[in-house]
């Protein structure tokens, strides 16, 4: 087995790709710069493990590049011979409640963000934003720990799975996933909590965790409200030294608690979120009015304007909400269309700028789509809740890494980047098959001419990089 250093593993795997394989080399270089170690990423020791946990994490981050879906696929891949670990090494790591995946996620993601900062390339008129939203994470396994039915606004009915609350950072050019929590919905039906019968609840996997463990803290988040968890996530981001100008959310998350929270922060950030044209009352011109009543008054005063740049009708007004000063931006895309309303704690913000900043929120929707498509976000069927947290963290970090690689190279889409890495990895798999046939042929030749096989190979490998790679692969197999 190779020494427990992730840089060694990276260099060994990278050795099977040529310098012309731009996508793969960019990924290797990015991961190498992270300088993984158990100490740096606060990974606890386990006497049962003869493998470095940082090595295992690094290998899991490489899975998409190597066209490996999971630990089972890994054991069938040619890269298996570099590490020769069984599936249990991965499962034991993921099921460990003492691993603080949130801390690991932050340390890796912040390193990637700093790498982006060093390269510059940030548009001068851009804003750094914290973006928060939730998404469905459907499951098929009814025995998964804490599994339940959650309401999906996508299909307009309940489905088996978790609600994933995600928070990410947009630096003006790229989006980086930072934090997440998995939630359930108990519902009001006491006879079927979480939408499950007593028999189904009993069939769910369960395990006891030490109250001091990171896994226990994650388990406790499951029943917390998403508003509570969101505020906790923002605090954690600030504590980790992340600074941002705006927090972007949709109408579900805009509330008094978030507005008050933002206005009391000393770092000078602002909230910008869609809100509802509902029954909420705002103090406007010393009157308590709903959003609809405010817009009607503004229409009577003929304050509606049209933005030629955005091709929308709009009007804004500074009001008070629960004693807090905020600015409302009303807009619609057609004369007879319905009004939408944005709320911001920045009362000096102009409409066109607010509209442009809020459009950045779309980055988290792209993150959801591409992470589910390319990195298996939400597709983990592990019964252990700790493993669900681990797999979600790995998917998020895989996205962050390749998102940065895409930014540093000239690939326009994640799909284009993946097509290139797939072609490069296919060559590695083909190389393994070629080696099997080549050895059979050379063995036959050696027997016919009564020459040592090693002598023939020695003659062939001189100045031949491709064959050297094949021999290296075979050597790793034998070492395993």
C-alpha positions, 0 to 999 in steps of 0.5 A: 500500500502507498504511504498515507499522504493524499498528495502521493495518491493524487500524483499516482492517479495523475500519472495515468493521464497525459499533460494534454488531458486538460480537464483532469489535470486542472482537477488534480492541481486544484485538489492538490492545493488543498493539502489534505491531512487528518489534522488539518481537517480535524478528522478523528483517529480510529485504531481500526483504520490503517488508512488515512481518513483524508485519503479516503475523503480525497478518493471520494472527491475524485469519484466523478472524475473517474466515472465512479458512482459509489464505493462498490463501483470503486472496487471494480475500477482500475484505480482500486489498485492504487489504494486497494481498500475495500468498501468497508473503509468508505462505509466506516468513514461515512457512518462515523458520527464523530466526524464533523462534516460541516467543519470539513465542508467549510475548510475545503470550501473556504480554501477553494474560495480563497483560490478563486480570490487569488486568481482575481477575475471577479467583475468590478460591479459584482456583489458577494452574496450568501444564497439560501434555499431548500430542495427535495431530496427524494429517497426510495428506501423506507428503512433509511434512518429518519426517513419520512414524507415531505411535501414537494412543491415541484410535483405538488404532493408528498414524497418519501425523502428529506428536505435539504436546506442549503446555503452557498456563497456567490463571489460575483462569478462562481457559486460555492456550496457552504452548508446544509441541513436535512429536515423532515416534516412531522405534519399534523396527523398524529396517527401518521407522523412524518406521513408513515404508519407505526409499522413503517416508523418501526422499520426505520434504521436507528442508532444511538449517538453520543450527545457530544458527537457531530452526528448527534447535532445533525440529528437534532437539526432534523426537527428544527424549523428551517428558519431556525437552522438558516439563522444558525447557518448564517452565524456559522458563516460569519464565525468562519470569517466569510464576509458578504454584501447581501443575503438572497432568499425567496419568499418562504424565508423572508420574515421578521426574524431574518430582517431583524437578524440582518439589521443587527449584524455588525458586518454591514450586510443586507437582505434582499428577498422576494416577499408575498403580496399577502396580508402582512402589514407595513407602515407607509405614510403613518398608515398600516397597509398591505403590499396590495394597498401600497401599490394601489396608492402608488398607482394613484400617484402615478409613480409607476416607471418603466425600465427600458434596460430590464423591460419591466414596470416598477416602483419602490417605497421605503416602509417599516415592517415590525418597526424595521425600516425596509425598502419594497420594490414592486415590479411586473413584466407586462402592463396587465401582469401581476405585481411581484415584490422584493424586500431589502434592508438597504433603503438606498438601493435602486431598483435596477441594481436590486433586480440584477443582484437578486437574479444571482439567486438563480445560481443556487438553482443551477447548483441543485440541478447540476449537483443532482445530475453529475454528483449524485446529490440526494441519491444516497440510499445509505440507511445511516443518517450520518452517511446521508450527511457524509454523501451530501457533503461530498457531493457539495464539495465535488460541485465546488471543486469542478465549478472552480475548475470550470472557471479556471479553464475555458469550459462553458458548461459543467456538462462539457467539462464532464464529457471531457473527463469521461473521455479521459477516464475511459482511456484509463479503463481501456489501458487496463484492458490493453495491458491484459492482452499485451501481456498474453501476447508477450508471454507467448512470444517469450516462450517461442523465442525462449527469452525472458518476459522482463527482457522484452518488456524492458526493450518496449518501455524505452521512451514509451510513456504509454507502456510505462503507465501500463506497467505502473498499473500492473505493479500496483495490482501486484502490490495490492 
